[in-house]
Amino acid sequence: MTSTLLTPVKWSVDDYHKMIAAGLLRDRRVELLNGDIVEMAPVEPAHEGMGDAATEHLREQLGYQVLVRAGKAVTLPTSEPLPDIAVVERRDYADHHPYPDNIYLLIEIANSRPERDTEVKRPTYASAGIREYWVFNLDKDELRVFRDAADGDYQTDITWQDDAISIQAFPEVILSVNAMKRLVL
């Protein structure tokens, strides 16, 4: 039997929530991407260290005007990913994860599989209307900045060369790319 004869089941966000509530995914590191439940890559110390540094720097610089959430879900029309960092509207999310209208910036830190973040998540985030998306590639020591979502992709794709960067929603706040890469003790 060939794969062209098989039709995979696409799961809705509601189906995914029911599976979580029923405990079916309790001991699994998974996320919902475009209707598929996929295993998440293992997290290495370098990935966690950069996540800590970036989260701390964003919180210090952006203050109480936003929430900076690390490793927590966001709800999109056909997906419920767990980005490494989400900069979202400051509000209570006890009743639902942030929706696209609540999200200012999503950040992924890639080391073992950067294609997942640049080739799968990028169009997913753009199609959902996520305003801005950054991917830190640890292997290449680079930051890719995606902006201006339209027609299912980002119109701006920049490999950022400077240390200073701002989130489009907060252009007055200057962030340091270097500070987001390494935790200052």
Rosetta silent file (secondary structure, phi, psi, omega in degrees, C-alpha in Angstrom):
SEQUENCE: MTSTLLTPVKWSVDDYHKMIAAGLLRDRRVELLNGDIVEMAPVEPAHEGMGDAATEHLREQLGYQVLVRAGKAVTLPTSEPLPDIAVVERRDYADHHPYPDNIYLLIEIANSRPERDTEVKRPTYASAGIREYWVFNLDKDELRVFRDAADGDYQTDITWQDDAISIQAFPEVILSVNAMKRLVL
SCORE:     score description
SCORE:     0.000 S_00000001
   1 L     0.000  131.736 -179.587    0.000    0.000    0.000 S_00000001
   2 L   -93.179  161.824 -178.497    1.452    3.403   -0.931 S_00000001
   3 H   -67.914  -19.677  178.583    1.178    6.557    1.095 S_00000001
   4 H   -69.629  -16.472  178.176   -1.007    8.162   -1.594 S_00000001
   5 H   -89.846   -7.093 -178.650   -3.762    5.775   -0.518 S_00000001
   6 L  -103.306  139.671  176.578   -3.595    6.934    3.090 S_00000001
   7 L  -116.775  109.011  179.753   -5.243   10.067    4.414 S_00000001
   8 L   -68.717  150.398  177.928   -3.725   11.288    7.670 S_00000001
   9 L   -82.786  131.698  173.111   -6.056   12.716   10.300 S_00000001
  10 L   -99.368  130.594 -178.306   -5.640   16.423   11.005 S_00000001
  11 L   -94.956  139.548  174.988   -6.404   17.385   14.580 S_00000001
  12 L   -84.557  165.111  175.913   -8.161   20.625   15.481 S_00000001
  13 H   -60.539  -39.626  178.455   -7.062   22.795   18.384 S_00000001
  14 H   -62.877  -43.894  175.929  -10.256   21.719   20.174 S_00000001
  15 H   -58.109  -44.700 -179.074   -9.405   18.006   19.615 S_00000001
  16 H   -60.649  -43.775  178.466   -5.907   18.659   20.941 S_00000001
  17 H   -63.009  -38.284  178.087   -7.311   20.337   24.077 S_00000001
  18 H   -65.051  -38.878  177.558   -9.607   17.341   24.652 S_00000001
  19 H   -64.012  -41.674  178.710   -6.623   14.973   24.397 S_00000001
  20 H   -63.792  -46.942 -179.402   -4.727   17.057   26.932 S_00000001
  21 H   -61.837  -34.211  179.813   -7.724   17.168   29.291 S_00000001
  22 L   -79.917   -6.162  178.825   -8.137   13.384   29.002 S_00000001
  23 L    82.790   10.384 -177.407   -4.479   12.886   29.912 S_00000001
  24 L   -68.007  -24.278 -176.805   -3.555   11.243   26.598 S_00000001
  25 L  -112.519   15.361 -171.219   -0.524   13.472   26.110 S_00000001
  26 L   -51.710  -47.775 -175.186    0.503   13.740   29.768 S_00000001
  27 L  -103.780   26.171 -178.413    4.025   12.326   29.492 S_00000001
  28 L  -118.204  138.673  172.165    4.790   13.518   25.970 S_00000001
  29 L   -93.390   89.646 -176.346    6.706   16.615   24.847 S_00000001
  30 E  -130.758  164.355  171.711    4.501   17.463   21.896 S_00000001
  31 E  -144.406  158.178  178.457    2.938   20.435   20.168 S_00000001
  32 E   -95.931  119.919  178.885    0.196   20.834   17.571 S_00000001
  33 E  -127.028  112.885  176.980    1.499   22.171   14.243 S_00000001
  34 L    53.870   40.622  177.421   -0.892   22.595   11.330 S_00000001
  35 L    86.186   -2.942  178.660   -3.161   19.839   12.603 S_00000001
  36 E  -107.119  136.417  173.632   -0.322   17.372   13.304 S_00000001
  37 E   -90.732  117.568 -173.550    0.765   16.386   16.801 S_00000001
  38 E  -123.156  146.138  175.805    4.554   16.359   16.646 S_00000001
  39 E   -69.567  142.008  175.797    7.310   15.451   19.086 S_00000001
  40 L   -89.343  149.300  178.973    9.427   18.339   20.282 S_00000001
  41 L   -68.311  148.360  175.023   13.204   18.177   19.985 S_00000001
  42 L   -61.391  149.758 -178.152   15.182   17.517   23.172 S_00000001
  43 L  -100.299  126.668  179.660   16.454   20.673   24.836 S_00000001
  44 L   -96.015  159.049 -178.936   20.209   21.052   25.267 S_00000001
  45 H   -55.263  -39.558  179.625   21.935   23.212   27.915 S_00000001
  46 H   -61.906  -38.068  178.269   23.060   25.831   25.342 S_00000001
  47 H   -64.683  -48.573  179.965   19.432   26.181   24.220 S_00000001
  48 H   -64.032  -41.177 -179.832   18.179   26.580   27.787 S_00000001
  49 H   -61.634  -43.447  178.178   20.964   29.036   28.662 S_00000001
  50 H   -67.602  -38.559  176.806   20.147   31.286   25.740 S_00000001
  51 H   -58.803  -43.295  177.716   16.447   31.018   26.551 S_00000001
  52 H   -62.893  -46.101 -177.827   17.153   32.187   30.096 S_00000001
  53 H   -63.616  -46.913 -178.598   19.350   35.065   28.892 S_00000001
  54 H   -65.285  -42.915  179.281   16.893   36.255   26.242 S_00000001
  55 H   -61.152  -46.066 -179.596   13.901   36.001   28.578 S_00000001
  56 H   -62.609  -45.601 -178.833   15.685   37.942   31.308 S_00000001
  57 H   -63.335  -44.287  179.088   16.883   40.669   28.908 S_00000001
  58 H   -61.487  -43.479  178.839   13.440   41.079   27.350 S_00000001
  59 H   -63.517  -42.642  178.931   11.810   41.354   30.788 S_00000001
  60 H   -62.375  -44.158 -174.467   14.387   43.904   31.950 S_00000001
  61 H   -80.035  -36.381 -176.490   14.046   46.080   28.862 S_00000001
  62 H   -90.077  -18.123  176.486   10.294   45.823   28.228 S_00000001
  63 H    60.900 -143.827 -174.055    9.246   45.994   31.884 S_00000001
  64 H   -90.193   10.006  178.781    5.614   45.670   32.843 S_00000001
  65 H   -78.739  -13.531 -179.955    4.139   46.744   29.518 S_00000001
  66 E  -142.044  172.289  165.457    4.144   43.087   28.311 S_00000001
  67 E  -107.789  136.356  174.287    4.428   39.518   29.561 S_00000001
  68 E  -110.433  110.514 -174.918    7.481   37.575   28.468 S_00000001
  69 E  -107.998  129.717 -179.210    6.538   33.891   28.559 S_00000001
  70 E  -106.953  122.172  174.512    9.141   31.148   28.197 S_00000001
  71 L    65.905   30.374  179.943    8.170   27.755   26.788 S_00000001
  72 L  -115.818  151.260 -173.904    4.428   28.283   27.089 S_00000001
  73 L   -69.071  152.518  166.767    1.783   27.575   24.477 S_00000001
  74 L  -125.883  149.663 -178.094    0.096   30.028   22.146 S_00000001
  75 L  -108.138  119.632  178.365   -3.139   29.188   20.352 S_00000001
  76 L  -113.904  171.002 -176.317   -3.313   29.711   16.590 S_00000001
  77 L   -55.193  -41.827 -178.117   -6.119   28.659   14.218 S_00000001
  78 L  -123.010   12.978 -174.041   -4.649   25.219   13.354 S_00000001
  79 L  -146.726  155.999  169.838   -1.760   24.977   15.801 S_00000001
  80 E  -140.198   75.231 -179.405   -0.802   25.204   19.425 S_00000001
  81 L   -77.507  164.990  173.789    2.986   25.491   19.438 S_00000001
  82 L  -116.479   82.474  179.928    5.207   26.093   22.444 S_00000001
  83 L   -63.502  155.465  178.883    7.610   28.785   21.244 S_00000001
  84 L   -61.003  -40.632  179.102   10.746   29.238   23.302 S_00000001
  85 E  -142.626  137.642  174.373    9.723   32.815   24.090 S_00000001
  86 E  -129.207  125.679  173.439    6.522   34.759   23.506 S_00000001
  87 E   -99.400  114.602 -170.519    6.218   38.489   24.105 S_00000001
  88 E  -130.620  164.718  175.586    2.520   39.020   24.623 S_00000001
  89 E   -55.090  138.857  179.450   -0.068   41.519   25.743 S_00000001
  90 L   -77.645  108.240  176.810   -0.116   41.921   29.520 S_00000001
  91 L  -164.627  174.351  178.753   -3.303   40.225   30.705 S_00000001
  92 L   -82.849  125.966  178.996   -4.505   37.148   32.564 S_00000001
  93 L  -109.700   30.902  179.742   -4.257   33.981   30.450 S_00000001
  94 L   -69.132  -25.782 -177.334   -5.958   31.640   32.926 S_00000001
  95 L   -95.923  -17.452  176.667   -8.844   31.036   30.494 S_00000001
  96 L  -167.129  157.647  174.003   -6.827   30.572   27.279 S_00000001
  97 L   -71.532  161.952  176.655   -3.327   30.752   25.847 S_00000001
  98 L   -57.367  138.531  175.167   -2.423   33.939   23.968 S_00000001
  99 L   -96.187  168.161 -179.269   -4.106   34.271   20.574 S_00000001
 100 H   -51.273  -38.565 -179.861   -2.454   35.956   17.556 S_00000001
 101 H   -67.286  -18.269  179.279   -3.954   39.345   18.467 S_00000001
 102 H   -89.753  -10.489 -168.669   -2.264   39.108   21.886 S_00000001
 103 E  -100.526  126.800  175.341    1.195   38.317   20.481 S_00000001
 104 E   -93.891  -37.203 -174.352    3.850   40.942   19.706 S_00000001
 105 E  -156.776  138.189  169.101    6.793   38.602   19.060 S_00000001
 106 E  -117.181  141.230  179.821    7.577   34.885   19.023 S_00000001
 107 E  -128.241  133.718  170.959   11.141   33.619   19.368 S_00000001
 108 E  -117.718  143.147  175.735   12.511   30.158   18.661 S_00000001
 109 E  -111.356  116.841 -173.635   16.004   29.021   19.589 S_00000001
 110 E  -110.649  133.899  171.125   17.230   26.449   17.090 S_00000001
 111 L  -135.035  -53.060 -176.176   20.157   24.133   17.427 S_00000001
 112 L   -84.447  -33.339 -178.014   19.409   20.589   16.314 S_00000001
 113 L  -139.540   74.401 -179.089   16.697   21.264   13.694 S_00000001
 114 H   -64.509  -24.069 -179.710   16.585   24.898   12.527 S_00000001
 115 H   -62.779  -32.690  178.800   14.538   23.887    9.455 S_00000001
 116 H   -60.537  -39.428 -178.711   11.577   23.115   11.714 S_00000001
 117 H   -79.587  -35.492 -176.802   11.596   26.721   12.885 S_00000001
 118 H   -90.851  -27.439 -176.255   12.360   28.356    9.537 S_00000001
 119 H  -105.831  -25.844  179.813   10.442   26.097    7.160 S_00000001
 120 H  -103.832  -54.812 -176.002    7.482   24.804    9.222 S_00000001
 121 H   -71.202  -36.044 -178.920    6.829   27.285   11.997 S_00000001
 122 H   -54.071  -55.619  179.430    7.607   30.416    9.951 S_00000001
 123 H   -67.868  -28.743  176.519    4.682   30.016    7.505 S_00000001
 124 H   -63.491  -47.040  179.686    2.449   28.762   10.333 S_00000001
 125 H   -66.587  -42.004  179.867    3.124   31.908   12.348 S_00000001
 126 H   -63.731  -43.890  179.949    2.804   34.176    9.304 S_00000001
 127 H   -62.401  -30.501  179.011   -0.519   32.582    8.269 S_00000001
 128 L   -81.002   -7.870  179.126   -1.832   33.174   11.789 S_00000001
 129 L    85.677   21.962  176.448   -0.890   36.862   11.544 S_00000001
 130 L   -66.094  125.717 -171.541    1.933   36.836   14.093 S_00000001
 131 L   -62.872  -39.857 -174.220    3.449   40.291   13.731 S_00000001
 132 E  -151.558  143.646 -175.495    7.084   39.384   14.224 S_00000001
 133 E  -143.666  129.342  178.884    9.100   36.179   14.556 S_00000001
 134 E  -119.316  144.078  173.779   12.774   35.682   15.398 S_00000001
 135 E  -126.697  116.622  172.191   14.899   32.536   15.114 S_00000001
 136 E   -89.479  118.003  177.561   18.212   32.333   16.949 S_00000001
 137 E   -98.794  107.438 -177.129   20.314   29.641   15.229 S_00000001
 138 L   -66.923  -36.385 -179.271   22.868   28.469   17.789 S_00000001
 139 L   -64.199  -37.728 -178.791   24.916   26.453   15.279 S_00000001
 140 L   -97.800   -4.907 -176.371   25.452   29.467   13.016 S_00000001
 141 L    50.777   53.379  179.865   25.382   32.053   15.835 S_00000001
 142 E  -136.942  158.854  175.629   22.886   34.150   13.901 S_00000001
 143 E  -117.708  123.249  172.627   19.538   35.807   14.366 S_00000001
 144 E  -103.786  132.620 -177.458   16.953   35.719   11.574 S_00000001
 145 E  -114.842  123.346  178.971   14.210   38.311   11.850 S_00000001
 146 E  -113.313  128.252 -178.774   10.895   37.773   10.082 S_00000001
 147 E  -140.842  166.434  172.955    8.462   40.682    9.775 S_00000001
 148 E    65.249   64.396  179.387    5.505   41.866    7.699 S_00000001
 149 E   -66.685  132.545  175.794    3.306   38.764    7.458 S_00000001
 150 E  -163.687  140.719  175.918    1.251   38.521    4.264 S_00000001
 151 L    54.876   38.753  174.712   -0.024   35.707    2.057 S_00000001
 152 L    79.294   11.368  175.952    1.150   32.964    4.419 S_00000001
 153 E  -154.191  172.795  177.238    4.743   34.103    4.795 S_00000001
 154 E   -92.586  136.048 -178.995    6.835   36.988    6.019 S_00000001
 155 E   -81.049  -22.518  178.901    7.767   39.609    3.456 S_00000001
 156 E  -114.392  124.999  178.543   10.877   40.630    5.390 S_00000001
 157 E  -134.787  104.971 -174.872   13.538   38.012    6.186 S_00000001
 158 E  -119.853  132.522  166.006   16.742   39.539    7.562 S_00000001
 159 E   -86.796  108.051 -170.343   19.813   37.865    8.985 S_00000001
 160 E   -71.119  129.686 -176.876   20.424   40.483   11.672 S_00000001
 161 L  -105.289  -22.773 -174.606   23.998   41.788   11.799 S_00000001
 162 L   -91.148  163.698  175.138   23.822   44.493   14.481 S_00000001
 163 L   -79.441  -38.803 -176.548   23.708   44.179   18.258 S_00000001
 164 E   -83.127  132.951  178.326   20.875   46.698   18.669 S_00000001
 165 E  -149.307  152.124  175.426   17.362   45.599   17.687 S_00000001
 166 E  -127.921  151.098  171.103   13.810   46.636   18.514 S_00000001
 167 E   -78.748  138.281 -177.609   10.523   44.813   18.366 S_00000001
 168 L   -55.823  -35.747 -178.663    8.294   46.544   15.813 S_00000001
 169 L   -71.296  -19.463 -179.336    5.538   46.988   18.412 S_00000001
 170 E  -134.618   66.499 -174.349    7.992   48.770   20.756 S_00000001
 171 E   -64.352  -19.955 -179.366   10.461   50.660   18.545 S_00000001
 172 E   -77.918  -14.063 -179.136   11.541   52.897   21.425 S_00000001
 173 E   -96.773  114.137 -179.667   12.949   49.924   23.385 S_00000001
 174 E   -92.823  123.158  179.720   16.447   49.036   22.229 S_00000001
 175 E  -105.260  155.442  177.346   17.407   45.411   22.876 S_00000001
 176 E  -107.196  120.135  177.462   20.876   43.861   22.740 S_00000001
 177 H   -61.655  -41.459 -179.721   21.239   40.726   20.628 S_00000001
 178 H   -63.290  -39.729  178.586   24.437   39.894   22.545 S_00000001
 179 H   -66.493  -30.608  178.121   22.678   40.208   25.909 S_00000001
 180 H   -75.048  -16.460 -179.101   19.971   37.834   24.675 S_00000001
 181 H   -87.471  -29.093 -174.972   22.634   35.259   23.806 S_00000001
 182 L  -136.809  131.143  178.415   24.432   35.095   27.150 S_00000001
 183 L   -71.318  128.185  177.954   23.182   35.457   30.697 S_00000001
 184 L   -91.598  120.822 -178.109   25.035   38.190   32.557 S_00000001
 185 L   -97.842    0.000    0.000   25.774   37.072   36.103 S_00000001
